[in-house]
């Protein structure tokens, strides 16, 4: 149907064009029978030629261009457009000196320059489009503020509760996003028949409510989902990759899986360890020893930030506050542990 319509349009256009050419170049003044004998056949033949070649001039090139555009990336199209624009600008600058050439070169050369420079600009931009787009990206990021960071919250970090205090301090930048499937998991835990899980789930819902009240528009519940994935942790990773967001979690396994797939992970335990008081061997601490250690004769106390201090031969001081000297600082997967001993003059 499209070809038929195009052929009819081409026939009419070429019919009228043939008729006009015959009138103009034949110097026809009046439409007498002798004149119409050659003018009408000329117009009809011209129209038939138009019906034949019009699809080759319109539809077929359009289909070829459509296939070419589908195979071409957006970056290449943008680069080609910019390259063509630069080439045409250069051709326009050359028009002034070329226009001083004698006739007919002053008309031919500017057109040739426009075609050649536009072609060179397109080809150069398409061939080096990756470098070109990288340059534009760097300049864009340099002159424009970056988009607000998005952070997906895991169930464990919501139940943990410290995220609300961190958010309140203002040290956390970006939007805090809670996917609907994470909220559903929280509600499922809160409805558990196990009292411990039920309390954890309800605590998570309370923390989430506090986050929304204090964070305002920065805290959002989103409906984005990955239907092909069933596990919540894997959904979070895939959603983070899709939105180019970070994940905040305390789950060790999720931390490792997300990091292996190139997702930025924010771990509150790492943050807590980073802000703990720096203690070096040889420093003196004042510790309240509250319980017995695992090894014989050990006593255990804690710093204000929760760091465990194991005091050698400190069992005898349980229930007392004593001055100790740090002997070793050990960083474990569970956190930091400090080993100390009571000075000899204390014994």
N, C-alpha and C positions, 0 to 999 in steps of 0.2 A: 504493500500500500504506500509506503514511504517513497519507494522508487518511482511509482506511478505518479504521485503528486509532484515529485521533483522533476520528472520528465515533462509533465504538462507545463510547469512553471518555466522550465528551460526552453520548451518549444515556443511559448508565448514571448519570452524575452528576446530570443534570437529571431523570431518572426518579425517583431517590431524593429529590432536592430537592423535586420536585413532590408526591411522596407525603407528605413531612414537612410541607410547607406546608399541604397539605389537611388533615392530621391536626391540626396546631396551630391553624390559623385556623378550621377547621370544628368544633373542639371535639369531635372524634371520641373516644368512650369505648370503643365496641365495634365490631368490624368485621362489621356486619350486612349482608344483601344490599342493602338500600336505600342504605346508606352506600357500599358497594363500587361501586354503579352509577355514581356520579359521581367516586369517588376514583380508581378504576382508569383511566377515560378521561383524567382530569386528569393523572395520572402519565405515561401514554403520550404525550399531547400535549406535555407538558413535555419528555419524553425526545426526541421528534421535533424539537422546537425546538432542543434542545441539540445534536442530531446535525447540524442545519443550520448553526447559528451558531458552533459550537466551532472549526472551521477558521479562521473570520474573526477569532476572538478569540486564536488561538494560532499556527497555521502561517503564515498570510499576514502578520501583523505580524512574526513571527520572520524570514521571508524578507526583508521590507522592511528590518528592522533589520540583517540580515546584509549586504545590499547597501550600506546606509548606512555600516556599519562598514568595509567594504572600501574605500569611497571616502574615508573619513576618515583622516587621518594620525595616527600615534601621538602626535605633539605635541598635536593637537587633542583626542584622547581623554583624554590626561592633564590638559590644561587644563580640559576639561569636567567631569571627575571632581572636580578640586580646586574649581572654581567651584561645582558642586552642593553639595559639602561645606560650603563657606563660607556659601552661601545657607541651608542647613538649620540651621547653627549660629546664624545670625542669626534664623531663624524660631523656634528653641528659646528664644532670649533674649526674643522677643516673646510667648511663650506665657504668661508670668507676668502681664503687664498685661492681655492679652486674656482670660485666664481669669476676670478680675473682672467682665466684662460680663454682663448678664442673659441668662438662657436664652432662645432657643437659640444666641445669638450667641457665647457663651463656648465653644461646641463647633465652630461653623462657621468663625469667623474664624481660629483657629489653623491649621486645615487649609488654608484659602485662603492664609494667609501662608506656609505651608511650600511650597505649590506655586508661588506667585508668586515668592518669593525664590529658590527652587531654580532656576526657569526663568531669572530674571534673572542669577543667578550663572553658569549654563551659557553663556548667550548672550554675556555680557560676556567670559568667559574664552576662548571659542572665537573671537570676533571679534578680540580682541587677543592671541591665543595666541602670536604671534611675539615680541611685546614681553615677554610673560609668561615664555616659555621662555628668552629671552635674560637676563632678570633672574635666573631660577633658575640658569642656567649660570654667571653671574658670581659669584653667592653661593657656588655649589658649588666653583668654582675658587679662591675666596678662602679658604675654610675647609678645603679638602682638598688634599693634595699632588698635583701633576700626575702623570700616568702616566709611566713611564720611557720616555725617548726611544728610538726604533729607528733604526738607521743601517744601510743596505744597502751592502755593499762591492762595488765594481766590480773587474773583473779587473786593470785597470791599477794600481789602488792597492795590491792585494795583491802584485803582482809588484814594484812600487816598493820595498816593504819597510819604509818609514819608519813605516807605520801601527803596526807592532809596538812600536817605540820610543816613539811617542806614547801608545799605550795603556798602556804600562808606567809612564809618568810619572804617570798618574792625572788628567791634564787632560781626558781624553775621557770624557764622561758618556753613559750609555745602553747599550743592547744593540747589539752588532755582529753583524749578520745576514748570512750568506753563502748566497744562494739556491743550490739544487742545480744550476741551469743554469750558474751562474758557476763552480762547482766542476768541472762537466763540461768547460767551456771551458778551464779551467786544465789538466785532465788531457789534453785534446786537444793543447794547446800543448806540454805536457811530452813527448808521444809523437811530436812532429813529426820529420820526417826532417832538417829544417834544424837544424844544431847550435846556432845562436844562439837560435832560438825554443825549442828543447828546453831549453836552459839557463835561459831566462827562465821557462818553465813550471815547471821543477823548483825554481827559486828561489821562485816563488809558492807552491808546495806546502809548502816548508820554512817560509816566513813564516807560512802558515796554521796549520801544526802548532805553531809557536812561540806564535802568538796564542791557540790553544786551551789550551796548557799554562799560559800566564801569565794569561790572561783568565778562565779557569774558565767559569762559567755565563753570563758576559756575552757570550761568543762562541758563537753557535749556527749550525748549518747547517739551513736550513729547506727544506721540499719544496714550498712555494708556487710556482705556475707560472701563466703566462698562455698556455694552449695555442693561442689564436688568433693569437698573435704569434710570429714565428720569430727575429728578430734579438735578440741578448742585450741590447743597449743599450735597445731599445724595451721589452723585457720588464721591465727594471729600472725604467724610468719608470712603466710601468703598475702594477707591483707597489708602487712607492712611493706612487702615488696611492691604490691600494686600501688599503694599511696606514697611510697618512698618515705615512710615514717619510721620512727624509732619505737622500740618496745621497752616498757619499764616492767621489770619482773624481779622476783626473789627466787624463782624456780631455777635451780642449777641446770637441769636438763634442757629446759627451754632456752636458757642463756647460751648453752653450747650449740644447740641446733640452729638458733637464729644467727649466731656469730658465724657459723660455717656457711650459711647461705647469704652472707654479706649484709645482714640487717644489723643496724646499730642497736646495742642493748644498754639500757641504763639500769644498773643494779643498786638498790638502796643499801644493801649490805656493803658494797664497795664504797659507796659514799660515806657510810657510817665509819668504816675503817679509815677512810682518808682524813676525816675531821677529828679523829681521836688524838689525844695528847701524845706528842712525840716523847718517847722515853728511851734513853740510851743507857747501856751498861755503865755502872758506876754511880748513877744518880740515886739519891735517897728519896724514898716515898714513905708516907705515913698511911698505914693500912690497918683497917679493922678486920681481923681474922675471924671469920664466922663459921668455918666448917673444916673438916678434915679432908686432906687430899687423897689421891689414889695411892700414892706410894707411902711407905711407912714413915711416920714422923712429919709429913707435910701438912701445912695449914693453907687455907685458901681464903683470899679476900678479893675485893673488887674496887676498881677506881670509879670515880663519879660517872665516867662514860660507859661503864659496864665491862671494861676490860678485866679479864681474870688475872689475878696475881697469885702464883704458887710460891709459897714461902717454905724453903727447906728448913727442917727442924722447927717448924712453926706451930706444930700441933699443941704444944704446951701453952701457947698464947691464945687459943680459941676463946673468943669472947672479949679479947683485949685489943686495944689500938697500939701498934708498935711502929717504930721506925725501922725500915728495911733498906737494904742496898740492892739495886738491880744487878743481876749477873748475866741474864740473857733475855733477848726479845725474840719470840718465835711467831712467824706469820703462818697460820694454817688456813685450810678451806673454811673452817668454822669462824675464823676471826683471828685476832691477835692475842697471844698469851705471853705474859711476863713472868720470868722466874727471878726470885730474889732470895736473900737470906738475911737473917738477923745479924747485925754486927757482933763481933766477938765480945766486945766490952758490954754487950747487953746480956750475954749468957751468965 
